[in-house]
Amino acid sequence: MLRDLIMRRVDKKKGKTITFYFEDKKIKCYEDDTVASALLASGEIIFRHSSVNATGRGPYCMMGICYECLLKINGFPNQQACMTKVKAGMRVTKQITLAGIQDYPEPPGIEE
């Protein structure tokens, strides 16, 4: 299968494993993984869809420059998966397009 050729772990890491959720699917990974590396290692290659033509997009640079890996993480849109360390129980979903400021949840503790 093509995704087996694209992304796989080079070394067989040993360490503490944790679980998080991508599109309500349990993903097991190592606690020091980024969200992007954990998803790629689990076979997920499409993280969002282009707002121009709806094509699938995924990580490209893996260093925070290209913004192709944007996901919604714990309710916050436009999060770079390649720059975000995974945490146990984290909820991650795909993003269709860039989210505007009105799409952000109200920060806790802020009152008008």
Phi, psi and chi 1 to 4 in degrees:
 res  aa     phi    psi   chi1   chi2   chi3   chi4
   1 MET       -  143.3  175.7  179.7  -82.9      -
   2 LEU   -57.7  -42.6 -178.8   59.5      -      -
   3 ARG   -66.8  -23.7   42.3  179.5  101.2 -178.9
   4 ASP   -67.2  -29.3  -66.7  -27.4      -      -
   5 LEU   -81.9  -28.4  -62.5  173.8      -      -
   6 ILE   -77.4  -54.9  -65.9  172.5      -      -
   7 MET  -131.2  124.6  -78.5  -63.2 -171.8      -
   8 ARG  -154.3  158.3   62.2 -178.0  170.5   78.6
   9 ARG   -73.1  130.9  -67.8 -164.1 -174.0  -87.4
  10 VAL   -73.2  -45.0  175.5      -      -      -
  11 ASP  -110.4  151.9   60.0  -14.8      -      -
  12 LYS   -87.4   90.7  -59.8  -62.3  178.7 -168.6
  13 LYS   -62.9  149.3  -68.6  169.3   70.3  170.9
  14 LYS  -124.1  137.8  -66.4 -162.6  173.7   24.1
  15 GLY   166.1 -176.5      -      -      -      -
  16 LYS   -70.0  131.8 -177.4  179.1  176.5 -172.2
  17 THR  -100.5  146.3   59.2      -      -      -
  18 ILE  -131.4  171.1   59.5  173.2      -      -
  19 THR  -125.2  137.6  -59.4      -      -      -
  20 PHE  -135.3  179.6   72.5  104.1      -      -
  21 TYR  -123.0  130.5  -61.0   88.5      -      -
  22 PHE  -121.0  116.0  178.9   65.4      -      -
  23 GLU    53.6   42.4  -62.0  -72.3  -43.4      -
  24 ASP    65.4   13.6  -66.3  -34.7      -      -
  25 LYS  -104.7  132.3  178.6  174.0  128.7 -177.2
  26 LYS   -69.3  131.5  -79.7 -173.5  177.4 -178.1
  27 ILE  -122.7  124.7  -55.2  -71.4      -      -
  28 LYS   -96.9  139.1  -72.7 -171.1  176.6 -171.0
  29 CYS  -154.6 -178.6   64.7      -      -      -
  30 TYR   -91.2  146.3  -66.5  102.6      -      -
  31 GLU   -62.8  -20.1   67.4  179.4  -15.7      -
  32 ASP   -97.7    8.4   62.0  -16.2      -      -
  33 ASP   -72.6  154.9  -78.1  -16.2      -      -
  34 THR   -85.7  165.4   63.0      -      -      -
  35 VAL   -59.7  -42.8  173.4      -      -      -
  36 ALA   -62.6  -47.5      -      -      -      -
  37 SER   -66.5  -35.9   63.9      -      -      -
  38 ALA   -65.7  -43.6      -      -      -      -
  39 LEU   -67.6  -43.3  -71.0  173.9      -      -
  40 LEU   -62.3  -41.8  -70.2  169.6      -      -
  41 ALA   -64.7  -26.0      -      -      -      -
  42 SER   -89.2    0.5   73.1      -      -      -
  43 GLY    98.9    0.7      -      -      -      -
  44 GLU   -85.0  122.4  -62.1  -69.4  -18.0      -
  45 ILE  -118.7  -15.2   58.6  173.3      -      -
  46 ILE  -106.9  117.9  -64.3  176.6      -      -
  47 PHE  -102.4  -28.9  -73.1   25.8      -      -
  48 ARG  -155.0  175.8   67.1 -179.5 -173.4   90.7
  49 HIS  -123.8  140.5  -69.5   89.5      -      -
  50 SER   -62.9  139.5  167.1      -      -      -
  51 SER   -76.9  -14.3   59.8      -      -      -
  52 VAL   -82.1  -50.5  175.3      -      -      -
  53 ASN  -136.4   12.8   58.3   10.9      -      -
  54 ALA    64.2   17.5      -      -      -      -
  55 THR   -72.9  150.1   56.8      -      -      -
  56 GLY   -69.6  140.0      -      -      -      -
  57 ARG  -126.9  150.3  -48.7  -63.1  -71.1 -179.8
  58 GLY  -150.3 -179.7      -      -      -      -
  59 PRO   -56.6  142.5  -22.9   32.8      -      -
  60 TYR  -124.3  -58.3 -179.4   70.2      -      -
  61 CYS   -91.1  -27.7   73.6      -      -      -
  62 MET    60.5   24.1  -64.6  -63.2  -75.7      -
  63 MET  -141.4   20.0   60.9 -177.2 -172.9      -
  64 GLY    83.1   14.1      -      -      -      -
  65 ILE   -98.8  -39.5  -57.3  -60.3      -      -
  66 CYS   -89.4  -21.8   72.7      -      -      -
  67 TYR    63.1   23.5  -66.5   88.8      -      -
  68 GLU   -81.9  -12.4  -67.1  -65.0  -26.0      -
  69 CYS  -101.9   21.1   64.6      -      -      -
  70 LEU   -64.1  132.8  -65.4  179.5      -      -
  71 LEU  -137.3  167.2  -67.6  167.4      -      -
  72 LYS   -96.7  119.8 -173.7 -178.5  -99.8 -170.2
  73 ILE  -119.9  120.6  -61.0  176.6      -      -
  74 ASN    50.4   40.0  -71.2  -26.2      -      -
  75 GLY    89.0   -8.1      -      -      -      -
  76 PHE  -100.8  119.4  -71.4   90.9      -      -
  77 PRO   -76.7  170.1   27.7  -32.3      -      -
  78 ASN    62.2   33.9  -61.4  -31.2      -      -
  79 GLN   -92.4  132.6  -57.9  -59.2  -60.5      -
  80 GLN   -79.0  113.0  -70.1  178.4  -79.7      -
  81 ALA   -64.9  -30.8      -      -      -      -
  82 CYS   -75.3  -15.4   71.1      -      -      -
  83 MET  -110.1    1.6  -58.3  -58.6  -69.6      -
  84 THR  -110.6  120.7  -55.5      -      -      -
  85 LYS   -70.4  138.8  -69.5  -79.7 -170.3  178.7
  86 VAL   -73.9  146.0   71.6      -      -      -
  87 LYS  -129.3  147.0  -69.1 -176.9  175.3   44.2
  88 ALA   -57.2  133.5      -      -      -      -
  89 GLY    82.7   -4.3      -      -      -      -
  90 MET   -55.9  142.3 -176.2  179.4  -92.4      -
  91 ARG  -110.2  120.5  -62.5  -85.9  175.8 -174.6
  92 VAL  -125.8  135.7  179.8      -      -      -
  93 THR  -134.7  158.9   56.7      -      -      -
  94 LYS   -67.9  160.2  -70.7 -179.1 -177.0  176.8
  95 GLN  -125.0  132.5 -164.7  168.6  -62.0      -
  96 ILE   -77.9  -40.1  -66.1  177.2      -      -
  97 THR  -151.6  179.4 -174.3      -      -      -
  98 LEU   -64.3  138.1  -73.0  176.9      -      -
  99 ALA   -91.6  141.4      -      -      -      -
 100 GLY   -84.9  173.2      -      -      -      -
 101 ILE   -60.8  -32.0 -166.8   71.5      -      -
 102 GLN   -68.2  -14.4   71.4  -81.8    1.7      -
 103 ASP   -86.0   -7.4  -62.5  -38.3      -      -
 104 TYR   -80.4  139.4  -77.7   86.2      -      -
 105 PRO   -69.6  156.9   19.3  -24.8      -      -
 106 GLU   -65.9  126.1 -172.1   70.9   27.3      -
 107 PRO   -62.1  143.0  -15.8   25.5      -      -
 108 PRO   -66.0  142.7   20.4  -27.1      -      -
 109 GLY    85.9   -1.0      -      -      -      -
 110 ILE   -98.0  123.3  -53.5  -93.6      -      -
 111 GLU  -120.0  146.8  -65.1 -177.7   30.1      -
 112 GLU   -83.3      -  -65.9 -177.7   34.2      -
